[in-house]
Amino acid sequence: MGFQAEILMQSKAAPRIHPSALVTASTIGSYTDIGANWTLLESTLGDYSYLAGTDGVVAYTEIGKFCSIASHVAINPGNHPMHRVMQHHCTYRRRRYGFSPTDDEEFFQWRRENNCCIDHDVWIGTGAKVMAGVHIKTGAVVAAGAVVTKDVDPYQVVAGVPARFLRTRFDADTVAILLRIAWWEWDRRTLEQRFNHFRDLASFIERYA
C-alpha cells in the first residue's frame, strides 16, 4: 500500500481498503472503498468513489468523486509495445529475466502518458474494460462487459464490444444544468444539508439551477 494511502487511512473519513488490495504510489480520497484483490497503480481515487467486489485493476488513471466501479473492471489494463520487434514484457521488465540491471523506464513513461481519466459520478459495470487514453466524463454509464475504446461524453450510456452510444441519461438542457450545478464539488456540510434532495431530479434542479 502506498505512503499517501497509509497517511489518509488515519484521517476521520478514512478509506476502507481490503488487506488483499495492492495500492502503489496512489492518492486515495475520503469515504472511499477498495475491495479484495484490487490493484491500484499510480492512480487517484476521488472522495466517495469505490472499487467494489473483487479482482479489478486501475493503472495510470485519475478517478473523480462519487464513482461506482464494479467487480472485475480493468481501467487502463496492461499495454504492450506493438511497435517494437518484440512485444513481450521481458523487453521492459528486463530485471525479472536477467537481461538488464534496470527496467525500461521509457516504456512505463509511455504507459503514464496514455493515462485514463474518469470524471465524477460515473458508473462502470461488472467486467467492463476501459482502454488506454480514454476519458469518461461526468455522469456517464458503462454497461457490464463493455470495452471502451473511445471517449464517453457526459451522462451518456455506452455498451458493447467495442462500446457504442446507447442513449443519454437526461436531455441536453438537464445535462447542462447538472454540469453547471457541479454538486460533486459541494463540501461535506453542504452535502449533509441537501442530501435528501438528490432523490428527485425535477425538484433538485428547481432548487439549485
C-alpha positions in Angstrom: 0.0 0.0 0.0 1.4 3.4 -1.0 2.6 6.0 1.5 -0.2 8.5 0.7 -2.9 5.9 1.2 -1.3 5.0 4.6 -1.5 8.6 5.7 -5.1 9.1 4.6 -6.2 6.0 6.4 -5.5 7.7 9.6 -8.0 10.5 8.9 -11.6 10.8 10.2 -13.1 9.8 6.9 -10.6 7.1 6.3 -10.8 4.9 3.2 -11.7 1.3 3.7 -9.0 -0.8 1.8 -9.2 -4.6 1.9 -6.0 -6.1 3.2 -5.5 -8.0 -0.1 -5.7 -4.9 -2.2 -2.4 -3.6 -3.7 -2.2 0.2 -3.7 1.0 1.6 -5.2 2.0 5.3 -5.5 -1.7 6.4 -5.5 -3.8 9.0 -3.8 -7.0 7.8 -2.1 -9.7 10.3 -1.1 -12.1 10.3 1.8 -15.1 8.0 2.2 -13.6 5.6 -0.4 -13.7 1.8 -0.6 -11.3 -0.6 -2.3 -12.4 -4.2 -2.4 -10.5 -7.5 -2.3 -7.7 -8.2 -4.7 -7.9 -4.8 -6.4 -4.8 -3.3 -7.9 -4.4 0.5 -7.9 -1.2 1.7 -9.6 -0.1 5.3 -9.9 -3.7 6.5 -9.8 -6.1 8.8 -8.0 -9.4 7.7 -6.4 -11.6 10.7 -5.5 -13.8 11.2 -2.5 -16.7 8.8 -2.1 -15.6 6.7 -5.1 -15.4 2.9 -4.6 -13.9 -0.1 -6.3 -16.5 -2.8 -5.5 -16.3 -6.6 -5.2 -13.0 -8.1 -6.2 -10.3 -8.6 -8.7 -10.1 -5.3 -10.6 -7.2 -3.2 -12.0 -6.8 0.5 -12.2 -3.5 1.8 -13.6 -2.3 5.3 -14.5 -5.8 6.7 -14.1 -7.5 9.7 -12.5 -10.9 8.8 -11.0 -13.1 11.7 -9.7 -15.6 11.8 -6.9 -18.7 9.6 -6.4 -17.7 7.0 -9.0 -19.2 3.5 -8.7 -16.8 0.9 -10.2 -17.9 -2.7 -10.1 -16.1 -6.0 -9.7 -13.6 -7.3 -12.3 -13.3 -4.0 -14.1 -10.0 -3.1 -15.7 -9.1 0.5 -16.4 -6.0 1.1 -18.5 -5.0 -2.6 -18.4 -1.6 -3.7 -19.4 -0.5 -2.4 -22.8 2.2 -3.9 -24.9 4.6 -2.1 -27.3 3.3 -3.5 -30.6 5.5 -1.0 -32.5 8.6 -2.9 -31.3 10.1 -6.0 -32.7 9.2 -7.9 -29.6 6.1 -7.1 -27.6 6.7 -9.5 -24.7 7.2 -7.8 -21.3 10.7 -9.1 -21.0 11.7 -6.1 -23.1 10.6 -3.7 -20.4 10.6 -5.8 -17.2 14.2 -6.6 -18.0 15.4 -7.3 -14.5 12.9 -10.1 -14.0 14.5 -12.0 -16.9 18.1 -11.1 -16.2 18.5 -9.1 -19.4 19.5 -5.8 -17.6 20.0 -4.5 -14.1 17.3 -1.9 -14.8 13.8 -1.9 -16.3 12.8 0.1 -19.3 11.6 3.4 -17.9 10.8 4.7 -21.4 8.1 2.1 -21.7 6.5 2.9 -18.3 6.6 6.6 -19.1 4.7 5.7 -22.3 2.0 4.0 -20.2 1.8 7.0 -18.0 1.3 9.4 -20.9 -1.6 7.2 -22.2 -3.4 7.6 -18.9 -7.2 7.3 -18.4 -9.5 9.9 -16.9 -12.8 9.1 -15.2 -14.7 12.2 -14.1 -17.4 12.4 -11.4 -20.4 10.2 -10.7 -19.5 7.6 -13.3 -20.9 4.1 -13.1 -18.8 1.3 -14.6 -20.5 -2.1 -14.7 -19.1 -5.5 -13.9 -16.3 -6.8 -16.1 -16.0 -3.7 -18.2 -12.7 -2.7 -19.8 -11.5 0.9 -20.3 -8.6 1.1 -22.7 -5.6 3.4 -22.6 -6.1 7.1 -23.1 -9.9 7.0 -22.7 -11.8 9.9 -21.0 -15.1 9.0 -19.5 -16.9 12.2 -18.5 -19.2 13.1 -15.6 -22.5 11.2 -15.1 -21.7 8.5 -17.7 -22.6 4.8 -17.5 -20.5 2.0 -18.9 -22.5 -1.3 -19.2 -21.3 -4.6 -17.8 -18.8 -6.3 -20.1 -18.3 -3.3 -22.3 -14.9 -2.5 -23.9 -14.5 1.3 -24.0 -12.0 2.4 -26.7 -13.2 6.0 -27.3 -14.1 8.9 -25.0 -17.6 9.0 -23.5 -19.4 12.3 -23.2 -21.3 13.5 -20.0 -24.3 11.4 -19.0 -24.0 9.1 -21.9 -24.8 5.3 -21.6 -22.5 3.0 -23.6 -22.5 -0.7 -24.1 -21.0 -3.5 -26.2 -17.6 -4.6 -27.7 -16.4 -2.1 -28.7 -18.6 0.2 -26.6 -21.2 2.2 -28.5 -23.5 5.0 -27.6 -27.0 3.8 -26.5 -28.6 6.9 -25.1 -28.2 9.9 -22.8 -29.5 9.7 -19.3 -31.1 13.1 -19.5 -32.0 15.7 -22.1 -29.3 18.2 -23.2 -30.8 21.1 -21.1 -30.8 18.9 -17.9 -27.2 17.7 -18.6 -26.1 21.3 -19.0 -27.8 22.4 -15.7 -26.3 19.5 -13.7 -22.8 20.2 -15.0 -23.3 23.9 -14.1 -24.5 23.0 -10.6 -21.5 20.6 -10.1 -22.9 19.2 -6.9 -19.8 16.8 -6.6 -17.8 19.9 -5.6 -20.0 20.6 -2.6 -18.3 20.3 0.8 -19.4 17.7 3.4 -21.6 20.1 5.3 -23.5 21.2 2.2 -24.0 17.6 1.1 -25.4 16.7 4.5 -27.8 19.6 4.4 -29.0 18.8 0.9 -28.7 15.1 0.9 -32.5 14.3 0.7 -32.9 16.4 -2.4 -30.8 14.0 -4.5 -33.7 11.5 -5.0 -35.8 13.7 -7.3 -34.3 15.2 -10.4 -37.0 17.8 -11.1 -37.1 19.2 -7.5 -33.3 19.2 -7.4 -32.9 21.3 -10.5 -35.7 23.6 -9.3 -33.8 24.3 -6.1 -30.2 24.6 -7.4 -30.3 25.6 -11.0 
